[in-house]
Amino acid sequence: MAQPDYTAAPLQPGQPTENLVTLTHLIYALHAFAVFTGVVGSATILGSFIASVPSIAAVIINYVKQGAVRDTWIESHFRWQIRTFWFAVLWVMVAVVMIMTIIGLPFGLLVLGVTSLWVLYRVVRGWWALSQRQAMPMD
């Protein structure tokens, strides 16, 4: 009697494993948790997003697993997540410099507000596209 073959079928090029898809969901969940904490807690969305353990852990996971997702549609999500984090850091730094001047105070606060909405949009849009198994645009 022959034993059944339980070896996994080879993946097609460009197809990530289910574990990598689940990992990408986890990364979005970490970012979403940080944003949610900023909305309901005493921190701001941006403060929570760029300085909280969940978001920092998410970006570290992105960098550590970047090689595993190379040449798959998940790679676009990793790029989307990493760029969201670092552009948020950049815009917070720009806003802080603007706030240091009296004239720039309202503009700096506006930059913080718009960047907060942008981060929220990027987390929601990215997670939605992942749930639909769609790649993100390579911006």
C-alpha positions in Angstrom: 0.0 0.0 0.0 1.5 3.3 -1.1 1.8 6.2 1.4 0.1 9.4 0.4 2.4 12.3 -0.6 1.9 15.2 1.8 4.6 17.4 0.3 3.5 20.9 -0.4 3.0 21.9 -4.0 5.7 24.3 -5.2 4.7 27.9 -5.2 4.3 29.6 -8.4 6.6 32.6 -9.0 5.2 35.7 -7.4 2.9 33.8 -5.0 3.7 34.2 -1.3 3.1 31.5 1.3 0.0 31.8 3.5 2.3 32.4 6.4 3.6 35.5 4.8 0.1 36.8 4.0 -0.8 36.2 7.7 2.3 38.0 8.8 1.4 41.0 6.6 -2.0 41.0 8.3 -0.3 41.0 11.7 1.9 44.0 10.6 -1.2 45.9 9.6 -2.9 45.0 12.9 0.1 46.3 14.8 -0.1 49.6 12.9 -3.9 49.8 13.3 -3.5 49.1 17.0 -1.1 52.0 17.3 -3.4 54.3 15.4 -6.4 53.2 17.5 -4.5 53.8 20.7 -3.8 57.3 19.4 -7.4 58.0 18.6 -8.9 56.7 21.9 -5.9 57.4 24.3 -4.1 60.4 25.5 -1.5 60.2 22.7 -2.0 61.5 19.2 -2.4 59.3 16.1 1.1 60.3 14.9 2.7 60.0 18.3 1.3 56.6 18.8 2.1 55.5 15.2 5.8 56.5 15.2 6.8 56.0 18.8 4.8 53.0 20.1 6.1 49.5 20.5 3.5 48.0 18.1 4.5 50.2 15.2 8.2 50.0 15.8 7.9 46.2 16.0 5.9 46.2 12.8 8.6 48.1 10.9 11.3 45.8 12.4 9.4 42.8 11.1 9.1 44.4 7.7 12.8 44.8 7.5 13.6 41.4 8.8 11.2 39.6 6.5 11.8 41.8 3.4 13.8 39.1 1.7 11.1 36.5 2.2 8.5 38.5 0.3 10.8 39.6 -2.5 9.3 39.1 -6.0 5.8 38.5 -4.6 2.8 40.8 -4.5 3.3 41.0 -0.7 6.5 42.9 -1.3 4.4 45.9 -2.4 2.6 45.9 1.0 5.9 45.7 2.9 7.1 48.7 0.9 3.8 50.5 1.6 4.1 49.9 5.3 7.8 50.9 5.6 7.2 54.1 3.5 4.2 55.0 5.6 6.2 54.8 8.8 9.2 56.7 7.6 7.2 59.4 5.8 5.2 59.9 8.9 8.5 60.4 10.9 9.7 62.9 8.2 6.5 64.9 8.3 6.5 65.0 12.1 10.0 66.4 12.1 9.0 69.0 9.5 6.0 70.0 11.7 8.2 70.2 14.8 10.6 72.6 13.1 7.6 74.7 11.9 6.1 74.7 15.4 9.3 76.0 16.8 8.6 79.4 15.2 5.5 81.4 16.2 4.6 82.1 12.5 4.9 78.4 11.7 2.7 77.2 14.6 -0.6 77.0 12.8 1.1 75.5 9.7 2.9 72.9 11.8 -0.3 71.9 13.5 -2.0 71.6 10.1 0.9 69.4 8.9 0.4 67.2 11.9 -3.4 66.9 11.3 -3.1 66.1 7.6 -0.3 63.6 8.3 -2.5 61.9 10.9 -5.3 61.5 8.4 -2.8 60.3 5.8 -1.5 57.6 8.1 -5.0 56.4 8.9 -5.8 56.3 5.2 -2.6 54.3 4.4 -3.2 51.7 7.1 -6.9 51.2 6.1 -6.2 51.2 2.4 -3.3 48.8 2.7 -5.1 46.4 4.9 -8.2 46.4 2.7 -6.1 45.7 -0.4 -4.3 42.8 1.5 -7.7 41.3 2.4 -8.6 41.4 -1.3 -5.2 39.9 -2.1 -4.2 42.9 -4.3 -0.8 44.5 -4.5 -0.3 48.1 -3.5 0.9 50.6 -6.0 4.7 51.1 -6.0 4.7 54.8 -5.2 
